[in-house]
Amino acid sequence: MEVDLRIDAVGEVTGIAGRLKVIEEERARAKELVDRAAAEASSLAKELAEEIPLRDVGAILGVSYQRVHQLVHS
């Protein structure tokens, strides 16, 4: 058995269900953007690492040497 509980008003606060849906959708979009940015950063780091030292790649990307190492080897 499954129970689906929805609260749409608490005192003077109304439209809770709709606002929660918007929050959920925005979080999903944000996750998608973060995933895309991470993939692009990894791709760029790998390309740059073929040309310049990892420390320089880190300076370009604004991340630590350790993070560049992770990106290049992911």
N, CA, C and O of each residue as an XYZ file, in Angstrom:
296
protein
N       0.837     -1.165      0.000
C       0.000      0.000      0.000
C       0.893      1.243      0.000
O       1.924      1.271      0.672
N       0.499      2.250     -0.743
C       1.260      3.481     -0.857
C       0.363      4.661     -0.515
O      -0.801      4.714     -0.911
N       0.922      5.594      0.221
C       0.179      6.791      0.600
C       0.846      7.990     -0.054
O       2.064      8.145      0.025
N       0.062      8.828     -0.693
C       0.568     10.041     -1.325
C       0.002     11.231     -0.555
O      -1.181     11.551     -0.665
N       0.854     11.873      0.216
C       0.435     12.981      1.052
C       0.875     14.285      0.422
O       2.057     14.471      0.133
N      -0.068     15.190      0.207
C       0.250     16.497     -0.354
C      -0.314     17.570      0.553
O      -1.488     17.548      0.924
N       0.541     18.499      0.895
C       0.117     19.619      1.725
C       0.179     20.863      0.844
O       1.235     21.211      0.316
N      -0.957     21.524      0.693
C      -0.987     22.695     -0.167
C      -1.169     23.994      0.610
O      -1.019     25.078      0.048
N      -1.490     23.892      1.892
C      -1.644     25.109      2.684
C      -1.314     24.818      4.142
O      -1.680     23.777      4.687
N      -0.618     25.759      4.754
C      -0.335     25.711      6.182
C      -0.572     27.129      6.688
O       0.192     28.046      6.386
N      -1.621     27.292      7.447
C      -1.983     28.628      7.908
C      -2.224     29.546      6.722
O      -3.052     29.252      5.860
N      -1.511     30.644      6.680
C      -1.658     31.623      5.595
C      -0.808     31.292      4.367
O      -0.929     31.951      3.335
N       0.043     30.285      4.473
C       0.921     29.902      3.365
C       0.159     28.949      2.456
O      -0.252     27.870      2.882
N      -0.028     29.350      1.202
C      -0.768     28.519      0.252
C       0.098     28.214     -0.967
O       1.166     28.797     -1.152
N      -0.380     27.300     -1.785
C       0.340     26.940     -3.005
C       1.608     26.159     -2.759
O       2.520     26.186     -3.585
N       1.686     25.467     -1.644
C       2.901     24.753     -1.264
C       3.255     23.681     -2.292
O       4.413     23.572     -2.694
N       2.282     22.896     -2.716
C       2.553     21.807     -3.667
C       3.143     22.346     -4.967
O       4.106     21.785     -5.491
N       2.581     23.411     -5.479
C       3.089     24.003     -6.714
C       4.492     24.549     -6.548
O       5.339     24.380     -7.425
N       4.737     25.199     -5.430
C       6.066     25.739     -5.179
C       7.092     24.625     -5.020
O       8.224     24.754     -5.487
N       6.703     23.523     -4.359
C       7.605     22.383     -4.215
C       7.937     21.774     -5.575
O       9.067     21.345     -5.811
N       6.952     21.738     -6.462
C       7.181     21.205     -7.809
C       8.195     22.074     -8.553
O       9.091     21.551     -9.216
N       8.058     23.396     -8.445
C       9.012     24.310     -9.083
C      10.414     24.091     -8.524
O      11.385     24.050     -9.279
N      10.519     23.952     -7.216
C      11.821     23.717     -6.585
C      12.442     22.426     -7.109
O      13.629     22.397     -7.436
N      11.661     21.379     -7.188
C      12.148     20.090     -7.689
C      12.635     20.212     -9.139
O      13.686     19.675     -9.489
N      11.877     20.910     -9.970
C      12.266     21.092    -11.372
C      13.542     21.917    -11.492
O      14.408     21.600    -12.306
N      13.665     22.968    -10.691
C      14.858     23.807    -10.714
C      16.087     23.025    -10.256
O      17.170     23.182    -10.819
N      15.922     22.196     -9.251
C      17.044     21.372     -8.783
C      17.484     20.395     -9.862
O      18.680     20.163    -10.041
N      16.531     19.824    -10.579
C      16.862     18.894    -11.662
C      17.621     19.617    -12.769
O      18.595     19.087    -13.305
N      17.180     20.825    -13.114
C      17.881     21.611    -14.136
C      19.283     21.984    -13.670
O      20.236     21.927    -14.447
N      19.405     22.364    -12.409
C      20.714     22.728    -11.861
C      21.661     21.538    -11.905
O      22.831     21.693    -12.255
N      21.174     20.361    -11.558
C      22.011     19.157    -11.604
C      22.474     18.882    -13.027
O      23.629     18.518    -13.248
N      21.580     19.054    -13.988
C      21.937     18.837    -15.390
C      23.043     19.818    -15.815
O      23.996     19.425    -16.487
N      22.913     21.077    -15.427
C      23.935     22.068    -15.773
C      25.271     21.756    -15.107
O      26.322     21.896    -15.733
N      25.239     21.338    -13.854
C      26.475     20.980    -13.148
C      27.138     19.795    -13.833
O      28.356     19.783    -14.009
N      26.354     18.805    -14.218
C      26.901     17.630    -14.900
C      27.532     18.011    -16.242
O      28.609     17.527    -16.590
N      26.849     18.882    -16.990
C      27.376     19.323    -18.286
C      28.660     20.125    -18.107
O      29.611     19.951    -18.868
N      28.694     21.004    -17.104
C      29.896     21.804    -16.844
C      31.061     20.911    -16.440
O      32.194     21.139    -16.865
N      30.794     19.904    -15.629
C      31.850     18.981    -15.198
C      32.410     18.210    -16.389
O      33.621     18.018    -16.496
N      31.535     17.775    -17.275
C      31.983     17.038    -18.461
C      32.833     17.934    -19.356
O      33.850     17.492    -19.889
N      32.427     19.178    -19.522
C      33.188     20.108    -20.357
C      34.533     20.434    -19.719
O      35.546     20.519    -20.414
N      34.551     20.619    -18.396
C      35.806     20.894    -17.693
C      36.770     19.719    -17.845
O      37.966     19.916    -18.061
N      36.255     18.521    -17.735
C      37.090     17.334    -17.891
C      37.658     17.259    -19.299
O      38.842     16.980    -19.483
N      36.822     17.506    -20.277
C      37.257     17.469    -21.668
C      38.347     18.510    -21.937
O      39.373     18.207    -22.546
N      38.110     19.733    -21.474
C      39.090     20.802    -21.678
C      40.386     20.493    -20.938
O      41.471     20.707    -21.479
N      40.287     19.996    -19.715
C      41.486     19.660    -18.943
C      42.314     18.605    -19.664
O      43.540     18.706    -19.714
N      41.661     17.601    -20.217
C      42.380     16.548    -20.938
C      43.091     17.106    -22.164
O      44.236     16.750    -22.441
N      42.409     17.984    -22.895
C      43.019     18.570    -24.082
C      44.205     19.454    -23.707
O      45.265     19.369    -24.326
N      44.028     20.296    -22.702
C      45.110     21.186    -22.275
C      46.290     20.415    -21.722
O      47.438     20.805    -21.938
N      46.028     19.315    -21.003
C      47.093     18.522    -20.390
C      48.022     17.906    -21.430
O      49.158     17.549    -21.119
N      47.544     17.781    -22.649
C      48.405     17.276    -23.721
C      49.384     18.342    -24.212
O      50.353     18.038    -24.907
N      49.119     19.587    -23.843
C      49.924     20.702    -24.331
C      50.771     21.385    -23.254
O      51.869     21.865    -23.535
N      50.257     21.426    -22.022
C      50.912     22.186    -20.959
C      50.873     21.396    -19.651
O      50.097     20.450    -19.521
N      51.713     21.785    -18.673
C      51.718     21.093    -17.378
C      50.376     21.212    -16.646
O      49.630     22.173    -16.834
N      50.091     20.216    -15.813
C      48.822     20.194    -15.083
C      48.641     21.414    -14.192
O      47.518     21.894    -14.037
N      49.709     21.923    -13.607
C      49.590     23.122    -12.757
C      49.088     24.314    -13.570
O      48.305     25.126    -13.078
N      49.544     24.408    -14.818
C      49.078     25.487    -15.689
C      47.619     25.283    -16.083
O      46.856     26.243    -16.191
N      47.244     24.038    -16.293
C      45.839     23.729    -16.590
C      44.969     24.167    -15.414
O      43.901     24.752    -15.597
N      45.442     23.875    -14.210
C      44.709     24.282    -13.016
C      44.541     25.780    -12.937
O      43.471     26.266    -12.570
N      45.588     26.526    -13.279
C      45.509     27.988    -13.254
C      44.488     28.495    -14.265
O      43.735     29.427    -13.983
N      44.466     27.884    -15.432
C      43.509     28.288    -16.465
C      42.082     27.998    -16.027
O      41.196     28.837    -16.190
N      41.855     26.799    -15.465
C      40.504     26.399    -15.070
C      40.091     26.961    -13.714
O      38.916     26.926    -13.350
N      41.069     27.481    -12.970
C      40.754     28.010    -11.646
C      40.499     26.939    -10.610
O      39.689     27.109     -9.699
N      41.216     25.812    -10.767
C      41.084     24.702     -9.816
C      42.476     24.253     -9.386
O      43.480     24.652     -9.975
N      42.521     23.427     -8.363
C      43.804     22.948     -7.852
C      44.435     21.918     -8.790
O      43.778     21.330     -9.649
N      45.728     21.731     -8.587
C      46.457     20.692     -9.325
C      45.792     19.328     -9.116
O      45.653     18.543    -10.053
N      45.387     19.062     -7.874
C      44.756     17.779     -7.561
C      43.449     17.608     -8.345
O      43.155     16.523     -8.847
N      42.676     18.685     -8.441
C      41.403     18.608     -9.177
C      41.659     18.369    -10.659
O      40.942     17.603    -11.302
N      42.680     19.024    -11.200
C      43.037     18.799    -12.610
C      43.408     17.346    -12.811
O      42.999     16.722    -13.791
N      44.181     16.809    -11.886
C      44.576     15.394    -11.993
C      43.326     14.515    -12.028
O      43.246     13.579    -12.824
N      42.356     14.812    -11.173
C      41.101     14.035    -11.175
C      40.375     14.182    -12.502
O      39.897     13.193    -13.057
N      40.286     15.401    -13.017
C      39.576     15.642    -14.273
C      40.235     14.909    -15.438
O      39.560     14.319    -16.281
N      41.559     14.957    -15.468
C      42.297     14.343    -16.574
C      42.175     12.823    -16.524
O      42.150     12.172    -17.569
N      42.100     12.256    -15.337
C      42.059     10.805    -15.207
C      40.664     10.254    -14.954
O      40.513      9.122    -14.492
N      39.659     11.042    -15.250
C      38.276     10.546    -15.056
C      37.727      9.953    -16.333
O      36.587      9.489    -16.359
